[in-house]
Amino acid sequence: MTPIERYATLGIRAGCPRDQVHNFAKAGVILQERQLAASAAARLCDASDGPTEIGYGGARGGGKSHWLLAQIGADDCQRLSGIKCLLLRKVGKANLEHFEDLRQALFSRLSHEMASSRGILTFANGSRIVAGHFQCESDIDSYLGLEYDVVAVEEATTLSRRKYEQILTCCRSSKQFRTGNPWRPRVYSTTNPGGIGHAWYRARFITPYAEQRESGTRFIPARVTDNAFNNPEYRKVLENLSGWQRRAWLDGDWDIQAGQFFTNFRRESHVITDFDETRAREWWAALDYGFTHYTVFLLGCRDCDGNIFIVDEHAQRLWLPERHAAAIRGMLARHNLTFGRLRKCVAGSDVFSRQSDGSTVAQQYAGLGMSLRPANMDRINGWAEILSRLGDPGYGISARLFIHARCGRLVETLASLQHDPMRPEDVLKTDIDDEGAGGDDAADALRYLLASKPQIIGCAVA
């Protein structure tokens, strides 16, 4: 088998169609297995029911920049004349030199012209790559309102969610293949964990990938070990890192970032998909109230070994108490429970504050059959309790707190909370954005629940 035949076999095994492998081979572009998997995902964008956003990366050294330029230049731009691609990169002398190095390495066999002063690379068929460099988010505004058939974003987590979504408005097309089928606009992004966009990127790409429910997006993880062209010394540099940097840059762990509060949280250790509810010896719950913010209701139980399980959550915003109460009763019914069977249900102090007419939110819920008690509001000790119960699986300290996968908002919140720089033992309070993403409401509900756990009667607790 010739090298080209072996390459074709590798590409087809990764899911690439034969003409895509042919395009790479013709250009002399040799992609590795994970890169080929990302290119196979890019071709899924052709289908009317396929994705429109492809994410690639995770750990450092995974060959992200090489793949991104190869995909848009050696494949997309060669398939259709007149394709216009926007490649957004962080500005800087080193990045400009890196782009020039990649261009020369990837496109030496493809006829093209490079207008360096304008940052435009034009192929013989009229397809173009516009290299758009930015230093701050406002620099990207000059590209908004224009039309691009492909948008490629490097270091996507250096952008806010709002700016990324503004970029999406540029991705539109009226091009057609020779077959008459329309070209489907698509967005490619590469990045590492961390940065101001960490939370939205994880919610948009990583969580659907991890939960196997991808629809409009596809994410292809890559680590330093997926890139055979890395020098051995670089891998050792990453292996010698510690803390969040090692987990993020070596392992590509999206549940860690600089300043993260619950650094001992591990999905593989703390998130469960099955729970035998006959183990429960005591049920109780906690509510964090909001209207513009989320109202979060967490249902928890404890077994005879002292382990606590968060088995379900209700999280909605812009609802009145009547609607919340009905949904909570339905949630409890799924576990053969009623509100009256709970040992207790606690809520934050705002629920008991008097409103202008003298009434309280707690009274509204009481009228709906939900009797609420004041929660312990001690933030420092509450967070410390969560930290203690999470244990430290990486160092052999067993967890005593487990969260069911159906509690998606709580899982995402715990992984994203940061230290308060003015009070390191406290969590930095965060609000939701205009679309309801982010916030700390679910974590507050967990804090209330753990700080108010009842004592189990007739059961030995460790």
N, C-alpha and C positions, 0 to 999 in steps of 0.2 A: 504494500500500500504506500503510495507516494505521500509526501507531506501535505500536499493539497487535498488528497483524498482523506487523510486523517483529520485535517481541519474541517472538511465538509461533514464528516461523520460526527465530530464533536459539536459543530453548530447545529446539526439536525437533531442530535440528542438533547441539546439545550432548548429546542423548540423553534429554531430559526427556519423559515422557509428557504428552499434551495436558492432562489434568486437573491436573497439577502446575503447568504454565504458567498455567492458568486460576486456580488458587489464588493464585499470586503476583500476577497481574494484578488479581484481585478485591481483594486487600489493598493494591494500589498499590505493591507491592514490585518494584523493578527491579534485577535481578541482572545482573552482567556475565558474559562468556562463561565464564571459569574458574569462577566461582561457580555458574553453571548446570551445568557439568560435575560439580561436587561434589554438587549436588542430584540430578543424574541418578544418581550413584553411590549416594546415600542411598536412592533408590527401588529399587535392586537388592536392598536388604535385605529387600524383601517376598517375594522368591522363596525357596523352600525350600532351594535350593542356592546362594543368594546370600551375599554377605558379611554380617558383623554388626558390623564396625568400619570406620569411614570416617575417614581423616585428610586434613586440608587445610592447606596452608601451605608454609612454606619460608622465603622472604625476608620481610622486613618490608614492611608497606604493601600487602599483597595482598588486603585486605578480608576478613580471616578472621572477626572478631567480627560484622561485618554479616551475612555468610553464615550463621554458626552460629545466630544468633537468628532470622533469617528462615526458615531451614529448619525449625526445631522449632516456631516459632510460626505462621508463615503457611502451612505445608504440613502437617506431621505433626499438629499440634493441631487442624487444621480437618477432617482426614479422618475422625477417629474421636472420638466423644464420650468424655469421661472419661479421656483420655490424661494421664499424669502424667510430666513431664519434669524431670530434675535438671540444672541448669546450674551447673557448678562453675567458679568464677572466683577468681583471687588477690584477697585482701582489700586494701582501700585506698580512700581517699576518691576518688581519681581514677577508679578502676575502678567504684565505685558510681555516680558521676556519668555515666560512659560508658554504663553499662547503662541508666540512666534516659533518656539522650539517644537511645540506639538504640531503646528501647521506644517513645518518642514518635514517632520517625521511621518505624518499621516498622509499627506497629499502630494508627495513627490512624484507619484505616478499618474496623478489626475491633473489635467490641464486646467490651470487657474491663474488668476491675477490677484495680487494683494495690494490694495491702496492703503498703505499703513497710516497715512495722515488722516484718512476718513474711517479707518477701521472696518473696511468692507472687503471681503474675500468673494470673488466672483468666479464661478466655474464656467466651462465652455458652453454649457447648455443654458446659461443665463441665471441659474440658481445662485443665491447669494447668502452669505453669512455676515450679518451685521454685528460686530463685536461691540457691545455696549458696556462700558465700564462705569462703575458708580463708586463713590466714596461714602455718601450718605443716601438715605432713602429718597430725599427730594430730587436727587440727580436722575432718578428713574422717570420722573414726571415728563421729561422731554420725549420719551418714547410712547407715552400713553396717547391714545387717539389714533395711532398708526395701526396698520394691519400687518400681521405676521402669520405665516402658515405654521411655523414652529417657534415656540419660545423655550429656550434652555436657560436654566438658572443654576449657577454655581453657588455653593455655600448658602443654600436657601434659608437656613436658620439664622442668618444675619439680618433677615427681613422680618418685619411684623406681618401678622396675618392680613391686615388691611392692605398693606402694600402689595403682598403677593396676589391677593384677589383683584387688586387694580390691574396688575400685570395680566391676569387672565382675560381681561376685557380686550386686550390687544390681539389675542389669539383667535383669529377668524380667517376664513378663506373662501374664495370663489373658484379655486383651482379644480381641475378634473384630470383624472388619469386618461390615458388613450382609450381605455375601455368605456369611458363616459361616466365612470364612478367618481363621485366627488372626493376630494382630499379632505380627510377629517383633521382639523387643527388639533394639535397636541402640545402638552407642556412636559418637558423633561426637567428634573431637578436632581442635584447631588448635594450631599451635606454630611455633617457629623453631628452627633448629639451635642447640645449646648447652644448658647446664644439666645437672643431675645425671641427667636421664633421656635424655640425648642418645643413648647407646649402645643402650639397649633400644628406644627409639623407632625408631632407624634400622634395627635388626635386625627389628623387628616390621612396619614399614611401608615404609621406604625401599628396603631390599634386595630384598624380593619385587617391588616396583614396578620397580626398575631391572633386575632379572633376568627380568621378565615371567612371574612365577610366582605371582601373587596368587591367594589362595583365600578365606580368611576375612576378608581386609582389602582395602581399596582406598585408594590415596593419590593425591591430586590436587595437583600442585605449583602454586604461585602466586608471582609476583614482583611487584615494585613496578610494573612496566610493564603488568601485567594489571589494574590499578586506575586507570581514567581519572579518578577523583575525587581522587587525590592532588594536592596542590599541587606545582608544578614545583620549588619550593625544597626540599621533602622529598626528592625524588629526588636532587637535587644533594648534599644532606647525606649520603646513603648512598654516592653515587659518590665523595665526598671521603674516605671511610673508607679504611683500609689494613689489610693483614695479614688475620688470621682474621675480623675483623669485616666487612670488605668482602665477602669470599667467602661468609660465612654470611648476612649481613643484606641484601646487595644481590643476590647470585647464588643464595642459597638452597642453598649447597653443604654437603651433610651429611658430607663428608669432611674438614671443618675445624671446629675449635672452640678456645676459649681454652685455652692451655697445650699444644696438640697438639705432639708431638715432630716427626713427619715432615710438616711443612707443605708440603713439595715433592711429596708423593704426590698423583698425579692418576689416577683410574681410567681416564680417556680416553687417557692417555699410557702408563700402566704395566701395565694389565690387558689381556691379549690373549686372543682366542678361537680362534686358529689358530696352529700352529707346525709348520714342516717339520722333522721330527726328523733328516733327513739333514744338516742344518746342524751338528748336534752333533759336536764333536770330542773331548769329554771328559765323562763322566758321573760324578757323585759325589752323596753324600747326607748328611743330618744327622738325628739323632734327639734329641728332648727327651723324657725319660722322666717318666712320672707314673702314678699309679693313680687317686687321687681327682681329681688334675689330669689334663689330657689328655696322652697320649703322642702326639707329633707327629713324623711322618717326612716329610721334604721331599726330593724328587728334583730335582736341578738339572743343568744342562749349560752348556757355553760354546761359542761359535762362534769362528771364526778372527778375527773383529773384536774379540774381547774382551767381547762382550755375554754376560751371564748370564741364563739362562731357568729359572725355577722351573716345571716342567711338570706336577707332580702332588703331591698331599699325602695322607697318611693321618693322620686325627685321631680318636681314640676315647679314652674314659675308662672306668674300672672293668673293664678287660680285663687278663688275665694275658699274659705274654710269648708263650706259645704261640699265642694267638689273634692277637696283633699280628703275629707273624712270618708266619703264614699269609696274613693280609690284605696285608702288605707284599709278599710274593712274588707274590700275585695282581696287585697294582698294577704291579710291575715287568714282569710278563709282558705287560701291556697295551701296554708300550712295547718289546716284544721284548728285554727285559733279564733278567738273573739277578743275584743279589747278587754273584756272583763277577766279573761284568763291570764292576762299579763300581770306579773308580780308588781310592776310599776311602769310608768311612762313619764320621762322627765323632759323638760323643755327649757330653752334659754330664758334669761330674765326679761327680755323684751316682751315675751308673751304675757307676762303678769303686770306690765306697766299700764297705768290708767290712761285711757284715751280722753279726748276732749269731753265726751259725754259721760265719763266716769266708768265706762265698761272696760274690759280687758279682752284680748284675743283668747286667753285661756277660758274665759266664760263662754265665748262663742263655741269653742270646741267642746266644753262641758255640756252645752245644750245639744250637741250632736253625738253625745254618748262617749266622748273621749275626755277622761279626767286626767289632767296633766299636773305634775309636781315640779317645783323649781329644781333645776339641775345645779350641780356643783360647778361654779363658773371659774374656778381656779385654773388659769391657762397654763402656767408653768408646770404644775404637778399633773395636770391633765395630759399635756404632751409627753411628759416623762413617763406616765403610765403606758401610753401607746408605745413609746420607744422600748420600754422594758418588755412588754408583752410580744413585740415583734422579734425579740431575741437577736441573735446574730448568726444566722445559719452558716455564713462563710467561715466562722470561727468555732463552730460546733456548739453554739448556744441555741438550744431548741426554742422554736416559736411557741407561744401560748395564745396567739391571736390569729384567726384564720377568717378570710373573707370569701364569700361565694362569688363566682364569676358574674352572677347576675347583678351584683352591686357595682356596675360599671363606673358610675360617677364617683363613688368612694375610692375605687382602685386608682382612677386617673388623678384624683385630687391628692391622695397620699403621695404619689410619685412626683408631684410637681411642687409641693410646698417648699418654701425657702426659709432660711433663718432670718429673723429680724436683725439687721445690722446694728440697731440701737439697743437691742435686748436679745443677745444671742441664744438664751434659753427659751425664747418664745418664737412662735411661727409668725412670719410676716403676713399681715392681713392683706388679702387680695380680693378685688371685686370682679364680677363677671364683666365681659365686654358687651357691646351692643347686641350681639347675637346670642348671648347667654353662655359663652364659653368661659372656662376658668372659674375663679372663685374658690372660697374655702368652706362653703356651707356644709358639705358632706363631712369634712374633717371635724368641724365643730360638733356636729351631731354625734360622731364617734367619740369625741372627747367627753361629751355629756354622758353618753351611754356607759363608758368604762368607769368614769368617776362616780357613777351612781349605781354600780352593780350591786344587786342584793346578795345577801348571804344565803348559801344553799343549806337547807335544813335536811338532816338525815343523810348526808352524803359527805364522805371524807374528801376534803379538798387539799391539794398539795400547796 
